[in-house]
Amino acid sequence: MWATIFRKRAVDEQFLRHSEWARRLGIPLVLSLASIKSISLLLFIILPLSLTQLAGPSTVFALIFTFFVVFLAANHQSELSCAMPKNCVQYHFAFSLFGEFPAFLIAWFSLADYIVQAALFCRSWAQHFNALFRGLPAKSLTFQLFSEDSEILSSKYDWLCVLAAVMTFTLLLCSLRVVGTICVSLLIVTMLIASSCSLVAFFHLDPENWLNANFFGFGLKGVLYSICALTACYTGVESTSCLLEETKNPRKRITSVLNFLVVSLTIVFFVLALVFSLSTNVAQLDDNILIPEVFTILNIPAARSPRLVLKRFPMIHTTSTTTTYTITNTTFTNHFRSHHESGFQRMRYMLSVCSVCALSGGVLASFLPATRVIAALSHDKLLPYAKDKSTKSPYFAVFLCTVLVSMTTIFQTRVLTDFVIFCAPIKLMITIILTYFQHYLPEPIGIPEETSSYKSIGKKRVRVRIDDGVSIEESIRSDDESMVSRSTFDTTAFLYLKATRMETDRLQKKLERQQERQNFLPKSVSQYHSIPTTSKHLHNCVAEQCVDRGADEDNSLGSDDIHLFTSEDQEVPFFTDNNCVHRGNTPSLMVSSSTYRKARILLILFMVCTSVASVYIRVFARSDETSFAYIFSGVFLIVIVLVAISICKLQTNDYLHKRTSRVPLFPMVSLVSLFLLTVSLFGSIPIETVKHLGFIILIGVLNYALYGYRHSSQRNRRCVVIQNQCSRSETRDEQYFPIIGDDNSSQM
């Protein structure tokens, strides 16, 4: 049983390169989905909470450290995404690295976080919607449900939350491009209104507000908790890992997209936090205040010029002489206050409209990663739910997500917020740890860096043809002028391409022989669009989207379909080694497996020491024995530094696996990120949130024990190998091995 629950998924070329999803998301749609989710979460949920209850004005200071940590974590996510461009990359990578049960726990934890995020967006949308219409919807759509003494459940249930979930369910049944287009429109409206209101607040900046509110009034614990909260604001960046199979060319663009998102979102976050903390004394704000209500208590400076006052307020009675103007204080105060109050009421209305638009987009974007996690678990039969067969939208997963979000909205907003804040740094730590192990594996997981294909240079297009040598065809310019250009190639590249051409010719002859006996084999090595899909066991994954071909529930081996697809480089035939990857394989001679074991032990020691030091400072820093606490934490810090030095001395597998995206200055960058995240997490998170997470994990373990362990698609999975039925007269070297396939009936 122990070996069964830690069974690993065999990662072959078919799994890494093949996608059953329609790639509909371009760069603008990915940026809009991530931005609307992050900006709405910060501006209308996290920012008022951090300014009033967590860190106060020091939120600006915490944002600097948050940017440093998230930017480093984004580099780790880029490396994982390029190595395995699959939806829910953390789940699939953990499945191949640790086994089924740890991967299920990671996916279950991510699913709980995404569901809570969606519920939090729905509750916040309902609150701001009621604020926009002065509480009129709450009078008819809110009813008493639980006792007001409950610390977890909300006393009143708002049907507006369910309405938000149902509207999102309706939109998600459409194409993903429709959802992305809606988010683009909502993002534009949000940024325009937020920038205009921030400009108004900019003219009321006063540094005395930081002094009056006590910049570090909440202490070190408040700053650490604010770092965790601001980390949750970058959840839109992390959610892109759940949409890789629906993104166009993810391996080429994901690195630049993530870096651009982190930098641009940080600039927006810094401006918003700076403006709202300097324009208002946050110590006077209510704990449950909404951002649109901040303008009601802005400090209004007195007018300096009486002449200007008379021009703007002609109704004020004055007594004038040749040299001075005297204005009645009562009259001036009343008229001046009414004028500014009417102006700030308009700003409040604009921010209310902005909040409803932003949170509507946030609800849409928060549903997407949750549905993809449900679809991934259902595909592996780890959830008692129907498997989605559509390549456009996982309809069953969307319905289940809607039901779960509607049920989760019964919890209080503060409980949901604390849980989201607690989960955000943990997910970043999981990403960093997976990337850390990837650098010490004897056999790295994922797609290595490929040789770049021939591309157009400027306006000229050069086509290379290999016969007995290298020849260059005429390149055509846009102005119909022809010119012949010559090029020289490195000897190694020439020999490689020459060998590829010879191998293609040899395989073409073999394919023609097999075509006479079997009609479903392709006629060409590099072209598959003309394959007739007459056989039930053949599916051309290039010509159409791959769907489940009616896998029988009683058949533990799954479908018998053969998946045919092509590589990115059309000039090079796509083949793979058909050796089984099972327990007992000899690792590579150049990388020792003992190095991987040492890396695991040292990482565990590093995490334990950092966690203990953080908890010790948190518990004993306020007591009288502060000097002893600092000495004890200093000893742990020395141990942490020694462990980090030992990790840096270990040999990595970078020379075996040329990665498309790589973490700079590894492993020092990973250790620094883990240290900051661990200190922030264990130094500030409430104990009640840990209990809530433990209860959710317990439910996940029961679900796996009762259903996932028995019905997993990997339970009786055998080696995925297709062997040709060639004549015995042909030698082994002459035998043709197909490009890739999935024949679960093959024996090990």
N, C-alpha and C positions, 0 to 999 in steps of 0.2 A: 504493500500500500504506500509506503514511504517513497519508493521509486516511481510509483504511478502518478502521485500528485505533483511530482517534480519532473514529469516527462517534458521534454523540450521539443519544440517544433523545428523540423528540418527546413533550413533556409536555403532554397535553390534559386536559380535564375528566374524561374517562372513566378515564384512568390514575390521576388524583389521588384521585377519589372512589369509584371502584369497587373492591370487594374480593371475591376468590373464596373467602376463608376465612370460616368460621362464627365469629361473635363470641360467644365463650363465657366470656371472662375478665372478671370484675368487679373492683372495686377490692380486696376482700379477697384474692382469688387472686393478683393482681399483686403486692400487698405481701408476701404469704407467699413467693412464688417468689423475689423479689428479696432478701428478708431472710434466708431460710434459706441461700441461696448465699453472701451476704456474711458473715454471722455465723460460719458453719462454716469459711469460708476464713480468717478472721482468728483465731478462737479456737484452732483446732487445727492450722493450717499456718503462717500468717504470724507470729503473735504469739510463739510459742517461738523461731522463727528470728530475729526482730528483736531479742528480748531477749538472746539468747545469742551471735549472730554479727554482727549488723548495727549496731545502735545502743545496745544495753543499756538502761539506764533512760531515756536521752534519746528513746526511742520515744514517750513522752508528749509531749515537746516537738515531735517531728516530726509528730505527729497533728494539732496545731493548724494547721500550714501545709498539711497534706493536706486538711483540711476546707475551708480557704479556696479551694484550687485546685479541688477536686471540686465545691464548691457553685457556683462560677462556670462550670465546664464543664457542669454540669447545666442551667444557664440556656440555654447554647448548644444543648444537646440538645433542650430543650423547644421552642426556636424552629424547629429543623429538623423535629421531629416534627409540630408544628402546621402547618408549611408543606407537608409531604409525609407524611401519615399512612399510611405503607407499612411492611411488614416490611423489615428491613435498610435503614433510611433512608439510612445513609451510602453504601451501594452504589448505590442508585437515584439519590440526589442527585448523586453523582460521575458517574454515567452520563449525566445530563442536563447536567452542567457541564463536565466534562473530556473525556468520551468513554468508549468501551467498554474499551479496554485499561487505563487508570488505574483505572476502576471494578472491573475484574476483579482487579487487584492488591490493591485495598483489601478486596474480598470474600475473596480467597484468604488474605490476612494475618489477617483476622478469623476465618476458618474454622480456620486453624492454631492461633490462640490459643484458641479455644473447644474444639478437640479436645485440646489439651495441658491445659487446665483440667479437662476431664472425666477425662483419664487421671490427673492429679494427685489429684483427688478419689477415684478408684478405688484408687490406691495408699495414700492416707492412710486410707481406710476399711478396707482390708485390714490395715494396721498396727494400728489401734485395735481391730479385731475380734480379732486375735491377742492383743493386750494384755488384752482383756476375758476371754478364755478361757485366759489364761496360756500362750499359744503352742501350744496343742494343734492347731489347724487347720494351722499352718505345717509341722508335722511330716509331714503326709500330702499337702498341696497345694502344697508348694514343692519345686522341683528345680533342680539346677545347669544353667545354660544357657550362660553365657559365662565368660570368664576374669575372675578377680578383679582383674587389673591394668587392666582397661578403665576409662577415665575418663568414658565416656558411657553405655555400656550397663550394665545391672544384671547382676550375676553370677548371681543367682537369680531365677527367674520364679515368681510367686505366682498360682495359679489362682483365688484369691479375687478378684483384680482382674477377671478374665474373668467370674466369677460376678456381681459387682456390675454389670457392663455388660449381661449377659444379663437380669438381673432388671429393670434399667431399661428395656431394649428391650421386655420384656413389658408393663410398665406404660404405656409410651408408646403402645402399640397401642390402648389404651383412649382414652376421651375426655379432653380437656385439663382438664375440670372434675375428673375423678377424680385426676389428677396434682396439681392445685392443692389439692384437699381433703386429700390425703396430706401435702403440704408444710405445710398449716396445722396439722395434728395434730403433725407432727414439730417444727415451730417452737414450739408451745406447750410440749411436753415439754422441748425444749432450753432455753428461757428459764427454765422453772421450776427445773430442776436447776442451770443455770449461776448463777442468782441466789442459790439457797440455798448453793451452794459458795462463791460470792464473798462472801456474808455471813459465812461461817466464816473466810475469809481476812482479812476486814476487821478482825476482832478481833486479828489478829497483825501489823497494820501497824507498821512501824518505819522512821522516816526514816533511820536509820543504814545501812540496806541500800543506799540511793542513794549514800551516801558511801563505803561499803565497796566497792561495785561500780564506783566512778568514773563519775559521771553522764555525762560527755562523753568516756568512755574511747576510743571508736572514732573521734573526730574529726569533721570536717566531712563527709568522704566517707561515713562511717557514717550520719550524719543524712540526707544526700541519698539514699542507697540505701534507707534506711528510709521516706522519703517515697514513693519509687517503689513499694516493697512495700506500703505502706498504701494507695496509690492502687489497687492490684490488689484490695484488699479491697472496694472499691465496685463490683466487676464486676457485681453483681446489679442495680445502678442502670443501668449501661450496657446490660445485656442486655435491658432492657425495650424498647429500640428495635427488637428483632427480633420483637416480639409485638404490634405496633400494630394490624395488620389483624385480630387475634383479640381485641382489647380493645374493650369497649363505650364508645362516645363518646370516643375517645382525644384529640381536639382540645380537648375541654372539660375533661378531667381530668388529662392527662399532666403539666401544669405543677405543679399542686398535689401530685400523687403523687410526682414526682421531688424536689421540695423537702422534702416530709415524710420521704421515705426518707433523704435525705442527713443531715438534722438528727437524726432518731431513731437512725440507725445510728452517727452520730458520738458521741452520748451513750453508747450501749452500748459502743462501742469504747474511749472514754476511761475509763469505769468499769473495764472489764476490764483495760486496760493499767495503770491506776493501782494497782489492787488487787494484781495479780500481781507488779508490779515493786517495790512497797513491802513486801510480805509475805515476800519471798525475796531473798536475795543472789544475783542472776542470774549473778554472776561464778563461782559455784560450781556452776552447772548444766552438765550435759553438752550438747554441741552438738546431739546428736540426741535430746534428751529430749522426751517427750510431755507434754502438759498434765496428764493424770491423774497423772503421776509427780511433779509439782511439790510435792504435799502431803507427800511423804515426807521432805522436807528443810526444812520450815518451822521457823522459830525458835520453840521452846517456852519461854515465860517461866517462871521459877521461882515456886512458890507463896509468897505473902507471909505467910499466917497459918497457924501450926501447928495451931490448932484446926480450921480448915477442912480441912486435910490429914487430920486424925484422923477427921473425920466422913466424908470420902469414901474413906479407906483405913483401915478399922478393923483390918485385918490387920497393920499396921505396929507393931512393938514399940517402946515408948517407956519412958523413965524420967522420972517426974514428981516434982516437988516442989510446994511451995505456990505458987511464983511462976513456974516455968519448965517448959518441955517440951523434952526432948532426943530427937531422932530420929536414928537411925543413918543416915548418908549413903548407904551401899550399899543398904540396904533401901528408903529413899525413892526413890532413883534408879531402881531396878529396877521397882518397882510403878508409879511415876509415868510412866515411859517406856512401859511395857507398856500402860497405860491410854490414853495419847495415841496410841500407835502403832495400837491397835485402832480408835480413832476415825478416824484419818486413813486407815486401810485402807478404812473404809466410804466416806469421801469420795472416795477413789481409785476405788472401784467405781462410785459414782454418776457421777463424771466420765467414766468409761469408757463407761457406758451413754449418757450425754449425747453423747459423741463419736460413737458409732455411729449414734445417731438423727440428729444434725445432719449428719454426712457422708453419710448415706443420702439426706436431702433435698437436700444439695448436689449429689450425683451426678444426681438427677432434674432439678434446675433447670439444671445445666450442659449437659445434652444438648439442651435446647430451642433455644437460639440457634444451635447448630451445625446442627441439622436444618433450621432456617429458612434459613440461608445456603445450604445445599446445595440446598434446594428452589428458592430464587431463581435460583441459577446454572443449575440444570437447566431451569427454565422458559425461560431465555434461551438454552438449548442451548450453554452454555459449559463444561459438564462432560459427559464421555462416560457418561451415566447416564440411566436411564429417568425420564421426567417424571411426577410424581405427579398423579393426577387426583382424589384425595380432598380434600374440604374440611374433614375432621375431623382427620386426622393424616397427614403425609407419610411413608407406610410405607416406601417405598424409601429415603428420606433417613435415616430412623431406623435401618434395617438397615445402610446404608453407614457411618453415624456409629458404630454399635456395633463394626463391623469395624475402623475406624480407631482407635478408642479402645483396643480390645484389643491392637492392634499397637503403639500408642504406650506402653503400660505397660512395655515392655522397657527403657525408658530409666530412668536413676537419678532418684530423687526430687529431688535438688538441681539437676539439669539442667532438669527440668520446672519447678521453682520459679523458677529464674533466668529462664527464657523467659517465664513468666507475668508476672513483675515487669517485664521489659523491654517487653512488649507493652502493658501497661496505660497508661502515660503516652503512648505513641504513638497509641493509639486516641482518647484525649482530645484530643490535638493535631490529629488528623484532623477531629474534630467541630468544633473551634474554627476551623480553617482554612476548612472548608466554610461555616460561618456567616459568617466574615469576607468571603468572596467574595460571599455572597448579598447583602450590604449595598452592594456596588459594581457589581453587574451592571446593564447598561442595561435589561434586561428581567428582573425578579426571577422566580425559579422557585417554584412552589408555589401554594397556595390563599391568597388574601388574606383579610383579616378581613371577615366577612360582617355584614350588618345583622341585628340580633337579632330573632327572631320574637316574636310575641305570646304571652306566657306568663301563667299564672294568678298573680294577686297575692293572697296570703293564701288565703282560702277562696272568693273570688269568681272567676268565670271570665267574661271579657268576650269576646264574639265580634263581630268586625267584618265588616260586609257593605257592599260598594260597589255602589250602583245609580246614581242620579243624584247622590247625595251620600253622606254618611257617616251611618249609623244604628247604634245600639247596641241589641242585643237584651237581653232580661231576663237577669240573672245570677242563678243559683240558689245559695243558701246550703245548708249541710249541714242546717240546721234547717227546711228547706222554706219559708223566708221569701223572698219575691221583692221585689226592689227594682230600680229603673231608674237606672242611672248614665250620665252623659253625659261625653264626653271631647272634647277639642279636639286637633287634629293640626296639625303644622307644614305650611305650604303646599307645601313640597317633597315631603314624604312623601305628602301627599294626591294631588298630581299624579302621583307615581310609581305609587302603587297604582291610580289611575284609569287610567293608561296601560296598566298590567299587565292590568287587567280587559278593556279594549278589545282588547288583543292576544290575550288568551285566547279571546274571542268570535270573533275573526277566524280564529284557528287552528282553532277547533272546526269552523267551516264548511268549511275546507279539508280537515280530517281526514274529515269526513263524505263529501265528494266522493271522496276517495281510497279510502274504505272500500268504495265501490261497485265500484272497479276492482281493489283489492288487499285481500285478506281479513286480512292479517296486521298492518295498521296499527292502532294503539290507537284506541279510541272517545272517549277524553278526554285532555286535555293533562296533567292532574295525577294521573290514576289509571291504574295499569298492572297491577293485580292480576287484572283480568278478561281479560287478553290471552290468547287461545288460542294455545298454542305448537304449532301444526300444521305450520308451515313449518320446514324444516331449517335455514334461514338466520336464524331468529329465536330469541332466548333472552331470556326475561323474568328479569332478574337480581334483581328485587324479590320476585317470587313464590317463587323457589327459588334455591339456591346455584348460582353459575356454575362450570361445569367445562369441561374441554377437550372439544370436540365432534369428536374424532377427527382431529386435524391430521395430515396425511400427511407423512411424513418427506421424500418427494421434492418436496413442494410447499414451495418456499422462502418463499412468501408467508404460510403458516400457515393458520389457520382463517378461514372466511368468515362467521362468526356475527355477528349484529347484537346488541349489548348495549343493553338498554333499562333505565333506572333513573331514579329521581326524586331531587330535591334535598332538602335538609333542611327548607327552608321550602316548605310545600305551597301557599301562597297565590301564590307567584311561579313562573311557568313557567320551566322549566330549558332554556336554550338556550346555544349556544356558537358562536363565530365559526369558520367552516370554512376559514380561511386556512391555507395550508401554512407550517410553520416550517422553513425550509431555509437553507442557506448563502447569504448574499447579501442577506438581509432588512435593511432599513434600521432601525437602532435608534431608540429613542425620542428625540425632539428635546430633551427636557428633561434627559436624562442623557447625558453624553458617553462614548463608548467609550474615549477616551484616559484618563479617570479610572480605569477598570477596569484598564488596562494599567499605570498608575502604581501603583495599589494592589498589583498582583501583584509588580512590581519591588521596591517598598519592603518588602513582606512577606518576600520572598526575602532581601533584604539584612539585614533584622532577624534572621531565623533564622540566617543564616550567621555574623553577628557574635556572636550569643549563643552559638552552638555552639563557635566558635573560642575565645572567652574562657573558656568552661567547660573545654574540653580543656586549654587552656594553664595554667589554675590547677591542674588536676588533675595535670599532668605536672611542673610546675616549683615547686609549692608546697612540696615536701619538700626541694628542693635548697638549696644555699647562696645562690643568687641569688633569694631570695624578694622582696627589695625591687624588683628589676627586673621580676619577675613581676607584682607588684601595680601597678607603674607602667604596664606594658603592658596589663594588664586594665582599668586605669582609663581608658586611651585608648579601648579598645573600648566601655567603658560610656558614655563621652561620645557616641560614634558611635551607639550604640543609642538613647540619649535623643533625639538629633537626628532619627533615623529615625522614632521614635515620634511626635515632634511633627509631622513632615511628614505622617504618616498621619492624625493627628487633624485636620489642615487640609483633607483631601480631602472632597468632597461625597458624601454617601450618597444612596441611593434610598429613604429612609424615607418621603418624601412621596408616592412612587408606589405603595408596597406597605404597606398597613395590616395589620400582622402581628397574629395572635391572641396570640402570645407573643413578647416582644421582650427582647433582652439589655439590661439597664440600663447606662448610661454607656458605650455603644459609641463608639469602638473601644478605649478605655483598658482596660476590663475584659478584653477579648480579648488585648491585648498583655501585660498583667501575667500572665495565666494561661499564655500561651505562654512567657514569660520564665522563670517558676518551673519549668514542666515541662521546658523545654530544659536549664536548669542542673542540675536533679536527674538528668535522663537521661544527659547527656554527662559529668557530673561523677562518676558512680559506677558505671555499668553495666560489667560485665566484657567484655573483648574477645571471649572465647570465645562469649558469647551472640550477639554480632553476627555471628559466623561461622555459627552455627546458623541464624539468621534469613536470612542470605544464601543458604544452601543451600536452604531452604524456598522462598524467592522464586524461585530458579532452577528448581526443579521446577514452580512455577506458570507461569513463562514458557514452559517446554517444553510444558506441557499446553495452554496457549493457542495456541501455534504449531502444534501437531500436530492439535488438535481444535477448540478454540474459535473460531479465526479462520475456519475453513472452514464450520462448522455453525452459526454464530451466527444467531439469529432476526432480527437487525437487519441482516444482510448485504445482503439485497435488499429491505429494507423500503421501501415506497413511502408516499406521502402518505395519511393516513387521512381520507378524505372520503366522505360519502354524498350523492349528488345525487338529487333527486326527478325523476321523469319526468313533468313537468307539460306541459300543452299550450302551444303556442307563442303562443297568443293572450294568455296571462297575462304580465304584465310581471314584471320581476325583483323589484320590490318586493312583488308579490303572491305570489311563489313561497314555498312553505313549505319551510323547512329543518328536517330532523329534529333531535331533541334531541341525540342522540349516536349514534355508530355505529362500527363497525369493519369496513370493507369494504376488504380488502387488495387487491382486484382493481382498484380505482380507479387511474387514471393521474394522474401529477403534472401 
